[in-house]
Amino acid sequence: MKLQGFYALSKLKGIRAALSITAAVAVVSVAAATLGTSVTAADHAERQSKTDSPAPKDPGAESYSKHCAICHGDQREGNLPGFPPLLGISHRMPNEKIIELTHTGKGRMPGFPGVKDSEMNALLHFLTSGESAQTAAGVAASGATLSNAGAALFQQNCAFCHGRDAMGGETGPDLTQSKLVRKDRTGEETAKVIHEGRPDNKMPAFNFSEQETRSVIAFIREREAEAVAHPGGRRGVSVEDLQTGDAAAGKRYFEGAGGCAKCHSPSGDLAGIASRHEGLELEEQMLYPSNVKNHVTVTLPSGEKVSGILAYRDEFTVAMRDASGVYRSWPASRVRYQVDAPVEAHVDLFPKYTDDDIHNLMAYLQTLH
């Protein structure tokens, strides 16, 4: 019954629309006759279509909608935590870098090599125009606080890594717990990091004006004050949380039961490790080191042995980069090979660790400055 009612209503609307058009044509015909001019219904329809035709679409917006919006949002607002906002992108990279990234892609982002010439120029113009109606100067002129201006810039450029509240995100640390932020009362050192970035930590440099930089720092300071006022609300792990062990007991474990001294030396590869890593980052390196290269030695049918960094291995193929950096591979069935994977020793310790072992070992590593 509902469907029948719907179709009946649609039919009624159609009849009314037809009557309206007929009436309009009649009025036009009468007017034309009065003026002595012949105007047909087709002439009227053509004029009406010209009047109602939409404005031409922005080719840059069309290209963005086709290639980018599904991940970065219809309004370039981003989809956290997976995809960063593209508002304010010119603060993070020059046009040449945007073009390169569009063509080649990066990480989970595919490349779009077909976007070139006029389409690329249109897309670039769309991405970099009207980026923020709430710039530091604009917000200040409207009477809002400097921190509010910084909040807008922070959400566009920093929240993807450091979280919307500056208390840590998918890849960036909690800025409210940052030693740099806490010690840098003038903001000079923080501004330096913002402008120069930290390539070793994959943080880009930002092209902010002096006023914009001050506003971002003001926002971070506000978030820091909020975190101090409500300590139970922080999500990160502070360095102090991981300083509960016995360093002397940790040293004994390192040299004895843990077997750490078999591969590591406090005066060798671990010298200064507490200066390079601290807090949770240091503990993660201790439990499961990242970016550790596995070594492989391949014995050829002739008896010759070749050693290098393991590049690939499955049941069919083993491959390496030798000492000169050359990529070499062999069918796994035709050679013998032995892999030295340092991380596996750390994995073997997982079921053996006690809580005290971890805390004590952590305390010992924190003495290796």
C-alpha positions as CSV (number, residue, x, y, z in Angstrom):
1,M,0.0,0.0,0.0
2,K,2.8,2.4,0.8
3,L,4.4,1.8,-2.6
4,Q,1.1,2.4,-4.4
5,G,0.7,5.6,-2.4
6,F,4.2,6.7,-3.3
7,Y,3.7,6.1,-7.1
8,A,0.3,7.8,-6.9
9,L,1.9,10.8,-5.3
10,S,4.7,10.9,-7.8
11,K,2.2,10.7,-10.7
12,L,0.2,13.6,-9.1
13,K,3.4,15.7,-8.8
14,G,4.2,14.9,-12.4
15,I,0.7,16.1,-13.6
16,R,1.1,19.3,-11.6
17,A,4.5,19.9,-13.1
18,A,3.2,19.4,-16.6
19,L,0.3,21.8,-15.9
20,S,2.8,24.4,-14.6
21,I,4.9,24.1,-17.7
22,T,1.8,24.3,-20.0
23,A,0.7,27.4,-18.2
24,A,4.1,29.0,-18.5
25,V,4.3,28.3,-22.2
26,A,0.8,29.7,-22.6
27,V,1.9,32.9,-20.8
28,V,4.9,33.2,-23.0
29,S,2.9,32.6,-26.1
30,V,0.4,35.3,-25.1
31,A,3.3,37.7,-24.4
32,A,4.9,36.9,-27.8
33,A,1.6,37.4,-29.6
34,T,1.2,40.8,-27.9
35,L,4.7,41.8,-29.0
36,G,4.3,40.4,-32.4
37,T,7.2,38.0,-32.0
38,S,7.0,34.2,-32.5
39,V,8.3,32.3,-29.5
40,T,8.0,28.6,-29.4
41,A,8.0,26.3,-26.3
42,A,11.4,25.0,-27.5
43,D,12.8,28.6,-27.5
44,H,11.5,29.0,-23.9
45,A,13.0,25.8,-22.8
46,E,16.4,26.7,-24.3
47,R,16.4,30.1,-22.6
48,Q,15.4,28.5,-19.3
49,S,18.2,25.9,-19.5
50,K,20.7,28.7,-20.1
51,T,19.4,30.6,-17.0
52,D,19.5,27.5,-14.8
53,S,22.8,26.0,-15.9
54,P,25.3,25.5,-13.1
55,A,28.5,27.5,-12.9
56,P,31.5,25.7,-14.4
57,K,33.2,23.3,-12.0
58,D,36.7,24.0,-10.6
59,P,38.9,21.4,-12.5
60,G,41.2,21.3,-9.5
61,A,38.3,20.4,-7.2
62,E,37.2,17.8,-9.7
63,S,40.7,16.2,-9.8
64,Y,40.9,16.3,-6.0
65,S,37.4,14.6,-5.7
66,K,38.5,11.9,-8.1
67,H,41.9,11.1,-6.7
68,C,42.2,12.4,-3.1
69,A,38.9,12.9,-1.3
70,I,38.3,9.2,-0.5
71,C,41.3,9.3,1.9
72,H,41.8,12.9,2.8
73,G,38.2,14.0,3.1
74,D,35.9,16.1,0.9
75,Q,37.0,19.3,2.5
76,R,40.7,18.3,2.8
77,E,40.1,17.8,6.5
78,G,41.9,14.4,6.6
79,N,40.8,11.1,8.2
80,L,42.8,10.6,11.3
81,P,44.7,8.6,12.3
82,G,45.3,7.1,8.8
83,F,45.3,10.1,6.5
84,P,46.5,13.6,7.3
85,P,44.6,16.8,6.5
86,L,45.7,18.6,3.3
87,L,44.6,22.0,4.6
88,G,47.7,24.1,5.1
89,I,49.8,21.7,3.0
90,S,51.9,24.6,1.7
91,H,53.1,25.1,5.3
92,R,54.7,21.6,5.1
93,M,56.1,21.3,1.7
94,P,56.8,23.4,-1.5
95,N,54.9,23.0,-4.7
96,E,57.6,20.8,-6.2
97,K,57.4,18.3,-3.4
98,I,53.6,18.2,-3.6
99,I,53.9,17.4,-7.4
100,E,56.5,14.7,-6.7
101,L,54.4,13.1,-4.0
102,T,51.3,13.2,-6.2
103,H,53.2,11.4,-9.0
104,T,55.1,8.8,-7.0
105,G,53.0,8.3,-3.8
106,K,54.4,7.4,-0.4
107,G,53.7,4.7,2.1
108,R,50.0,3.8,2.0
109,M,49.4,6.6,-0.6
110,P,49.4,5.4,-4.2
111,G,51.0,7.5,-6.9
112,F,49.0,9.2,-9.7
113,P,51.5,9.6,-12.5
114,G,48.7,10.4,-14.9
115,V,47.9,13.7,-13.2
116,K,50.1,16.1,-15.3
117,D,50.2,19.5,-17.0
118,S,46.9,21.5,-16.7
119,E,45.3,19.0,-14.4
120,M,48.3,19.0,-12.1
121,N,48.3,22.8,-12.1
122,A,44.6,23.0,-11.3
123,L,45.0,20.4,-8.5
124,L,47.9,22.3,-7.0
125,H,46.0,25.5,-7.1
126,F,43.0,23.9,-5.4
127,L,45.2,22.3,-2.7
128,T,47.1,25.5,-1.8
129,S,44.4,28.1,-2.2
130,G,42.2,29.3,0.7
131,E,43.9,26.9,3.0
132,S,42.9,28.5,6.3
133,A,40.3,31.1,6.9
134,Q,41.6,31.1,10.5
135,T,45.2,32.0,10.2
136,A,47.1,33.4,13.2
137,A,46.7,37.0,11.9
138,G,43.1,36.6,11.0
139,V,42.1,35.1,14.3
140,A,44.1,37.7,16.2
141,A,42.4,40.5,14.2
142,S,39.0,39.0,15.1
143,G,39.7,39.3,18.8
144,A,40.4,35.6,19.5
145,T,43.4,34.5,21.6
146,L,46.7,33.6,20.1
147,S,46.2,30.0,21.4
148,N,42.9,29.7,19.4
149,A,44.8,30.7,16.2
150,G,47.5,28.1,17.0
151,A,44.8,25.5,17.6
152,A,43.6,25.9,14.0
153,L,47.1,25.6,12.6
154,F,48.0,22.7,14.9
155,Q,44.9,20.7,13.8
156,Q,45.9,21.2,10.1
157,N,49.6,20.5,10.4
158,C,50.5,18.7,13.6
159,A,47.5,16.7,15.0
160,F,48.1,13.8,12.5
161,C,51.2,12.8,14.4
162,H,50.8,14.5,17.9
163,G,47.1,14.1,18.4
164,R,44.4,16.8,18.4
165,D,45.2,17.7,22.0
166,A,49.0,17.5,21.6
167,M,49.1,14.6,23.9
168,G,50.5,12.1,21.4
169,G,49.2,10.4,18.3
170,E,49.9,7.5,16.0
171,T,53.5,8.3,15.4
172,G,54.3,11.5,17.3
173,P,55.2,11.9,21.0
174,D,53.1,13.7,23.7
175,L,54.2,17.3,23.5
176,T,52.8,18.1,26.9
177,Q,55.5,15.8,28.3
178,S,58.3,17.1,26.1
179,K,61.4,18.1,27.9
180,L,62.1,20.7,25.2
181,V,58.7,22.3,25.6
182,R,59.0,22.4,29.4
183,K,62.5,23.9,29.5
184,D,62.1,26.3,26.6
185,R,60.2,29.1,28.3
186,T,61.1,31.7,25.6
187,G,59.9,29.4,22.8
188,E,63.0,29.9,20.8
189,E,64.1,26.3,20.8
190,T,60.6,25.1,20.0
191,A,60.3,27.5,17.1
192,K,63.7,26.2,15.8
193,V,62.3,22.7,15.7
194,I,59.1,23.8,14.0
195,H,61.1,25.7,11.3
196,E,63.8,23.1,10.8
197,G,62.0,19.9,11.5
198,R,63.6,16.7,12.7
199,P,64.5,14.6,9.7
200,D,65.9,11.8,11.9
201,N,62.4,11.4,13.5
202,K,60.6,12.0,10.2
203,M,59.2,15.4,11.3
204,P,59.0,17.8,8.4
205,A,60.0,21.5,8.6
206,F,57.1,24.0,8.6
207,N,56.9,27.2,6.7
208,F,55.1,29.3,9.3
209,S,55.3,33.0,9.7
210,E,56.6,34.4,13.0
211,Q,53.1,35.1,14.2
212,E,51.9,31.7,13.2
213,T,54.8,30.0,15.0
214,R,54.0,32.0,18.2
215,S,50.4,30.9,18.0
216,V,51.2,27.2,17.6
217,I,53.6,27.4,20.6
218,A,50.9,29.2,22.6
219,F,48.5,26.4,21.9
220,I,51.0,23.7,23.0
221,R,51.7,25.7,26.2
222,E,48.0,25.8,26.9
223,R,47.7,22.0,26.4
224,E,50.8,21.6,28.6
225,A,49.1,23.6,31.4
226,E,45.9,21.6,31.0
227,A,47.8,18.3,31.3
228,V,49.6,19.5,34.5
229,A,46.3,20.6,36.0
230,H,44.7,17.2,35.3
231,P,47.5,14.6,35.5
232,G,45.2,11.7,35.5
233,G,44.1,12.5,31.9
234,R,47.4,12.0,30.1
235,R,47.7,9.0,27.8
236,G,51.5,8.8,27.3
237,V,54.1,7.1,29.4
238,S,56.5,9.5,31.1
239,V,60.2,8.7,31.7
240,E,59.5,8.6,35.5
241,D,57.1,5.8,35.0
242,L,59.9,3.6,33.8
243,Q,62.4,4.4,36.5
244,T,61.3,2.0,39.1
245,G,63.9,-0.7,38.8
246,D,67.2,-1.6,40.4
247,A,70.1,-0.6,38.1
248,A,72.6,-2.9,39.9
249,A,70.3,-5.9,39.6
250,G,69.7,-5.0,35.9
251,K,73.5,-5.0,35.3
252,R,73.7,-8.5,36.9
253,Y,70.9,-9.7,34.6
254,F,72.6,-8.1,31.6
255,E,75.9,-9.9,32.2
256,G,74.3,-13.2,33.4
257,A,70.9,-14.7,33.1
258,G,69.7,-12.4,30.3
259,G,72.6,-13.3,28.1
260,C,72.7,-9.7,26.8
261,A,76.5,-9.4,27.1
262,K,76.9,-12.1,24.4
263,C,75.8,-9.6,21.7
264,H,76.0,-6.2,23.3
265,S,78.6,-4.1,25.1
266,P,78.0,-1.1,27.4
267,S,81.1,0.6,26.0
268,G,80.4,-0.5,22.4
269,D,77.1,-0.6,20.6
270,L,75.1,0.5,23.7
271,A,77.4,3.4,24.6
272,G,75.2,6.5,25.0
273,I,72.0,4.6,24.3
274,A,70.2,6.5,27.1
275,S,71.0,9.7,25.3
276,R,69.7,8.5,22.0
277,H,66.5,6.9,23.4
278,E,64.5,7.6,26.6
279,G,61.4,6.4,28.3
280,L,59.0,4.2,26.3
281,E,61.2,4.4,23.2
282,L,64.2,3.0,25.1
283,E,62.1,0.2,26.5
284,E,60.8,-0.7,23.1
285,Q,64.3,-0.9,21.7
286,M,65.3,-3.1,24.6
287,L,62.4,-5.5,24.2
288,Y,62.1,-5.6,20.4
289,P,64.7,-3.5,18.5
290,S,63.5,-1.8,15.3
291,N,65.5,-1.4,12.1
292,V,67.9,-4.2,13.0
293,K,69.4,-5.8,9.9
294,N,69.7,-9.6,9.6
295,H,72.9,-11.0,8.2
296,V,73.1,-14.0,5.9
297,T,76.0,-16.2,4.7
298,V,75.3,-18.2,1.5
299,T,77.4,-21.2,0.6
300,L,77.5,-21.7,-3.2
301,P,77.7,-25.1,-4.9
302,S,81.4,-24.4,-5.6
303,G,82.0,-24.1,-1.8
304,E,82.5,-20.3,-2.0
305,K,80.8,-18.3,0.8
306,V,79.2,-15.0,0.3
307,S,78.0,-12.8,3.2
308,G,75.8,-9.7,3.4
309,I,72.6,-8.1,4.6
310,L,69.6,-10.3,4.2
311,A,67.3,-8.6,1.6
312,Y,64.7,-11.3,0.9
313,R,63.9,-14.9,1.9
314,D,61.1,-17.3,1.2
315,E,60.9,-21.0,0.4
316,F,62.1,-20.5,-3.1
317,T,64.6,-17.6,-3.0
318,V,67.3,-16.2,-0.7
319,A,68.8,-12.7,-1.5
320,M,71.2,-10.3,0.0
321,R,73.1,-7.1,-0.5
322,D,76.8,-7.8,-0.3
323,A,79.5,-5.6,1.1
324,S,79.5,-3.4,-2.0
325,G,75.8,-2.9,-1.9
326,V,75.1,-5.2,-4.9
327,Y,71.8,-7.2,-4.8
328,R,72.4,-10.9,-5.3
329,S,69.9,-13.8,-5.2
330,W,69.9,-17.6,-5.6
331,P,67.3,-20.4,-5.7
332,A,67.1,-21.6,-2.1
333,S,67.2,-25.3,-3.3
334,R,70.6,-24.8,-4.9
335,V,72.6,-23.2,-2.0
336,R,73.0,-23.5,1.7
337,Y,72.6,-20.4,3.9
338,Q,72.7,-19.4,7.5
339,V,70.8,-16.3,8.8
340,D,72.0,-14.4,11.8
341,A,68.9,-12.6,13.1
342,P,69.8,-10.6,16.3
343,V,66.1,-9.8,17.1
344,E,65.3,-13.4,17.5
345,A,67.4,-13.5,20.7
346,H,65.1,-10.7,22.1
347,V,62.0,-12.7,21.1
348,D,63.3,-15.8,22.9
349,L,63.5,-13.8,26.1
350,F,59.8,-12.8,26.1
351,P,58.5,-15.9,27.9
352,K,61.4,-15.8,30.3
353,Y,61.2,-12.2,31.5
354,T,59.8,-11.4,34.9
355,D,58.4,-7.9,35.7
356,D,61.5,-7.3,37.9
357,D,63.8,-8.4,35.1
358,I,62.3,-5.8,32.7
359,H,62.3,-3.0,35.3
360,N,65.8,-3.7,36.5
361,L,67.2,-4.1,33.0
362,M,65.5,-0.8,32.0
363,A,67.0,0.9,35.0
364,Y,70.5,-0.3,34.0
365,L,70.2,0.9,30.4
366,Q,69.1,4.3,31.6
367,T,72.6,4.7,33.2
368,L,74.4,4.3,29.8
369,H,74.7,7.9,28.8
